[in-house]
């Protein structure tokens, strides 16, 4: 199995775990799984939304903006990411 396929599979697992944890109201596991994916735009956008709304973390507009900017840095598919985000806008 190639490294990129393995990385993609790991990413999908953490996104899934974060989504399930968020649905259950399990904030520590939501945050833990999203933070495992520091270069994944969906995870970064989702973290930004959590900071923006003050869910699972203390509300912090600057931190929210930072995560959201990182999510969209060089990504042409902004609408795709927003649709797939765990924490919607």
Secondary structure as UniProt FT lines:
FT   HELIX           3..23
FT   TURN            24..25
FT   HELIX           27..35
FT   TURN            38..39
FT   HELIX           41..53
FT   HELIX           61..72
FT   TURN            73..74
FT   HELIX           78..84
//
